[in-house]
Amino acid sequence: MPEIFLNLAIIITKIVFFTFLVVLPLVPLSVYFERRFSAVIQDRVGPNRVGIPLTLLGMKKDFHFFGLVQPIADGLKLFLKEDFTPEHVRKAFYWMAPALTVVPALITVCVVPFGSSVSLFGHTEKLVIADIDIGPLFIFSVASLSVYGITLAGWASNSKFPFIGGVRSTAQMISYEIALGLSIIPVLLYYGDLNLSRIVQQQADHGWLLLPLWKNGTLSLPDLNTALFLIPAAIAFLIFTISIFAETNRMPFDLPECETELVGGYHTEYSSMKFAMFFMGEYAAMVIGSALIVTLFLGGWSIGFGLDAIVAKWEIFGVGIAGLIHLGCFLTKLLIFILFFILVRWTVPRFRYDQLMKLGWVVFFEAALLNVFLAALIIAAPQLTAAIIGIGAVLLVAITLAVIWVAKVSDDTVRPIPA
């Protein structure tokens, strides 16, 4: 019985720490970074005034601290605003929709490995809430539920513009989920595993997927097969990253909340904290999407270059601190990728909806599917004869050219109306 209570206490501690002390604080921080980053790009100052009013206590200056208290002020403002519910909405679904948007994004946190194991008083524990063997499948299955929240928000509002935004979001998420799932198949084939912790450990031992420059702690150039696999790995990274943008409704894929066409999109009829929960869900999904990209392609918590084996031996007063160092490394990579999301938002213009659908169905779907065959051919090459490899390469090139030709001839080009 004591062992059961200990395991339960560890699980609850992990949930509280990773969900409420790591991921949720990253949401308001992401909003702050977005405002500051956009201000730098647009040659503005951005939020820099909100702080602690020390002058009210008789001091000479207020404590601004670069406006870092701005997210707290935003949260208080939204929390204290009137929670107005229009009369014409379907109230049960109207209230349910914001929760269905934010909860799936937070549930997916449980399978993300934030660091290596931590040793404390002879007890070793992994820095992951649930170390299950179907990590990516769990994330995709749970994250896809957020589309119900957006769709219900548009439908329950009983207003045409939110409804159009909800329908757009449904079509967009379904379209890019296919490319998203197909794009990581080469990664899973390469590692032969669906456990995210073991995938990261393999990258720590043998080099990150996109940077295989060490093996078993020693710097070395990759062999021919590993070097060739960089081609499908780079294609998978490109498709997966862009599809994450589309799945999280981030610019240039924010058509469901396109303010120039749909007033405010699917959340037009919402206010106060229900309105805030939609944005919490969007930013939480962006954080989890960035975490998944870092985990699959950029080594996750691994420091890289053979340093993980050295850090693993570090202790302070008999307590292993490697897991905490790896946690800091993972959060650093995560913040860099969040800044990349923000940079793209403020530099790339929004797509038209037909361009968005064409990119998902005509370009990414076929490219991700062909990339699976390319990755399988490269992985199986050491066990195949030269003749079979040549035939496979010729067939792959022929199918690729055929797909490009079909996509080109089926393109509806605008033709001038004859006079």
N, C-alpha and C positions, 0 to 999 in steps of 0.2 A: 504493500500500500504506500509506504513513503516514496518508493520509486515512481509510482503513478502520479502522486502529488508534485514531485519534483519535475517530471516531464511536463505536466500541465502548467506549472509555474513558468518553465522555460518557454513554452509555446506562447503563453499570454505575454510574457516579457518581450519576446520577438515581435509579436503583433503590435504591441503598443509602441515599441521602439522604431521599427521600420516603417510602420504605417503612419503613426501620429507624430513621430519625432524626426523622421527623415523625409518621407514622400510628401506629406501634407504641408510642412513648412516650405518645401520646394515650390509649391504652387504660388503662394504670394510672392516668394522671391523671384519666380519666373516673370510674374507681372511687373515687378520692380525692374528687373533686368530688361524686359521688353521696352518699358518706358525710357529708361536711360539709354539703351542701345539705339532706339529709334531717334532719340534726341541728338545723339552723336552723329548719326547718319544725316539727319536733317539740319545739322548745325544749330541745334537748340540746347537749352540747359537741361530741361527735363525736371522731374520732381527732386527738389533739393531743400525744401523749406520745412516740411512737416517734421517735427521733433518734439522734444520735451520743453514746455514753456517755463523755463527756469526764471524768467523775469517776473512771473506771477509770485514767485517765492522771494522776491527782493534782489535777485542776482542781476548782473548787468547784461548778460547775453543768454539767448535761448540755446538749447542743445539740438543742433540740426542733424549732425551725423549723416551727411550726404542724402538726407531724405529717406533713410531706411525705415522710418516709422510710417511712411506713406501706405504700405500694404495694410498695416494695422488700422489706419484711419479709414481706408477703403472698406475693410471688413466691418468696422463699427458703423459706418454710414449705411451699408447695405443691410446690416442686421437691424438697425433702428428705423429704417424706412418703413412706410406703411405697406403691409402685405395685402395688396389690393387684388381681389379676385373678380373678374368681370362676371356679369350675370349670365351671359350667353354661352359660357364654356361648359364642357362636360367635367364637372368638378372632380370626381374621383380620379379619372385619368389625368386631369390637369395637374392635380397635386402629386400624382405618382411619377409623372414623367421626369422631373428633375432628379429624383432619387435613382431612377433607372439609368440615368446618364452618368452619375458620379460613382455609384457603388461598384459597377463592373471594373472600372479603371483602378479602384483601390483593391479589389479582390485579387487582381493579377499580380499584385506586389508579392504575394506569398511564395511564388516559385522563382523569383529573381535572386540569384546568389550575390549578395552585397560584398562578400569578402570570403577569405579562406577560414579555416577553423580557428577558434580562440580557445586556449588552454587556461583553465582557472581551477586551482586546487585539485589538480589531477583529473579534472573533468574536461573533455574536449567537446566543443559544440560548433557546428557550422553556422555561419552567418546567413542563413536562409530559413524562412519560416517553414516551408514544406519542400523537402528535397525529393520530389517525385520524378518518375522516369518518363513522364510525358509533358515536360515543361512547356515547349512551344505550342503543343496542341491545346494545353490547358489555357494558355494566354489567348490564343486565337478564339477558342470556343467561348470564353467568358467575355473577352473584349467585344466580340461581335454582338453581345446583348445590348450594348449601349445604343445601338441603332433603334431599339424599341423605344427608348426614352425620347429620342429626337422625333421619331415618327409619331408617337403618342402626343407629344407637345404640339406638333403641327395640327394633328387631327382633332385633339380635344379643345383647341382654341376656338374652333368654329369660325375661323376667319380664313379668307382665301390665301393671303400671302404666307402666313405661317404654315398652312397646309401644303403649299407649293414647296416651301423650304423643307418640310418633313419628307415629302416624296423625293425631292432631289437627294437628300441625305441617304435615303434608303437605296436608291439606284447607285449612288456613288460608292457607298460602303460595300455593297454586294459586288460591284464591278471590281474594286481594287482588292477585296479580300482574296479573290481567286489568284491574282498576280502575287499577292503577299504570300499566300501559302505555297505556290509553286516556286517562288524565288528562293526559299530557304531549303528546298529539297536537296540541291547540290551540297549545302553545308552539312546536312544530316547524313547524306551519303558519305561524305568525306570522313566524318568523325564516327559514323556508325553508331550513334547514340542519340537519345532524346532527353537525356538528363543534362540540364544546363550547368550544374556544378562540375560534372565530369568533362563537359565540353570546354569549360574555362580552364580546368586543370590540364587538359591536353594542350591548350594554347600556352599555358604557363611553361609546360615542359618542352614543347616542340615549336614554339613560335606562334604569334597571332596569325589568324587566317589570312589577313592582308599584309602581314609583316613577318614571314617565316625566316627570321635571320639568326635563330639559335636553336640548339637541340640539347636537351638534358643539361641546361645551365651553361653551355659553351657556345660562343658565337661561331656560326658557320653558315656558309652559303647553302641554299636549299638544293636538293637533288632535282633532276630533270622533271620527274613526275610532279613534285610539289610546285616547281616553278611554272609548269604548264597549267596547273590547277588555279593559278592566280587569275587566269583569264575568266573562267566561269565564276570564280569567287568575286571578282570585280563587277561582273555583270549582275550577279545576285545582289551585291551590296547596293548598286545603283537602283535596281528595280525595287528592292526592299525599302530603301530609304525614302524614295519618292512615293511609294505606296503608303508608307507610314504618314507622310504629309497628307495624303488624300484621306486616310482613315481617321485622322484627328481633325479634319476640316480646317487645316491650316492653309494660309496663303501659299501658293496660288490656287488652292483647291477649296476655298471657303465659299463655294456657291450656295450651300444651304442657308447661309446667313448673309447673303449678298445684299448689302444695304441699299445699293443703287437700284436694285430691281424689286426687292422684297421688303422694304421698309427696315425691318430688323431680322427677318428670317423666321425660323421656327419659334424663337423666344420673344416675338413682338409683344404678345399679350402678358408677359411675365414681369414681375417687379420684385424688389426686396431680395430676400435670401433665395427664393426659388430661381430668380434670375441669376444670382451669384453661383448657384449650384451647377448651372450649365457651363459656366466658365471654369469652375473648379474641375468638372469632368473633362473639359477640353484640355486644360493644362496638365491634369493628372495623367491623361492619356498620352500627352506629349512627353511627360517624364518617363512613363513606362515604355513608350516606343523608343525613346533614346536609350533607355537601359537595355532593351532587347538588342538594339543595333550594336551597342558597345559589347554586350555579352557574346554575341554570335560572331562578330567580325573583328573586333578590336581588343580581344583578350579579357574582357570583363574586368575583374579586380586585379589581374596580373600586371605587375610593374614592367615586366619584359626584360629582354637582354640578359637573361640568366640571373637577375637580381632576386627573383622570388625565393630561390633555394637559400640564398644568403640571409634574407630577411626572416625566413622561417625559423632560424636559430636564435633570433633575438628574444631576450627575456628581460623583464624588470621585476625584481623581487620574486623570481620563480614563476612569473606569469608571462605566457607567450603573447607578444604584442603584434605578431605578424598579421593576424586577422584585422586588427584596427588600422594598421598601415595600409593593408589592401583595401579596407573600406574607404579610407581617404583617397586612395588612387582611383577607385571606382567612382566616387562622387566627383572627383576632378574631371574625369572623362565625361561623366554625365553632364556636368555644368557646361563643358566646352560644346557638347552636342546640342544642349538647349540653346546656347548662344548662336549656334549655327542655324537652328530652327528660326530664331528671331531675325537673324541676318537675312535669311531667304524671304521672310515675310515682308521686310521693308525694302527689298531690292527687286523682286520679281513681280510683275503685274499679274492680275487674276486672269485665268483662262476663261474662254467662252465655254458654255456647257457642252456644246458639240465637240469641242477640242478635248475637254476632260474625258468624255465617254470614248472618243476615238483613241486617246492615249491608253486608256485602260484595256479596251477590248481588242483594238487592232494592233497596238504596238507591244504593250507589256505582257499581255496574255501569251501571244505567240513567242515573244522573246524569252520569257521565263520557261516556256515549255521546251523550246529548242535548247536552252541553257542546261536543262536537266539531262538531255541526251548527250550534250557536249561533256558535261561533268562525268557522266557515267562512262563515256568512252575513255576519258583520261584516267579515271580511277581504275578501270579494268585493263588498261593498256599493258601493264607488266605481265598479266596472265594470258594475253592474246598474242597471236602470231602477227607478223607484219602485214600479211595479206588481209586478215580480218580487220586490222586497224585501218588499212587503206580503204577497204570497202566501206567501213563505217564512216570514215571522214568524207568520202565522196558522196555517200547518201545524205550525210548531214548538210553538206554544202548545197546539194541539189534541193533538199527540202527547204533550206533557208532561202534560196533564190526563188523557189516556187511561192513561198509565203510572202516574200517581198513583192513579187509580181502580182499576186492576187490582191494584196493590200493596195497596190498602186492603181490597178485597173478598176478596182471597186470604189475608188475615191470619188466622191461627188464633187466635181469641180464646178464653180460658178461660170456659166457660159453667158455671154451677152445675148440679149433678146434681139433677134433679127429685126431690122427696120421694115 
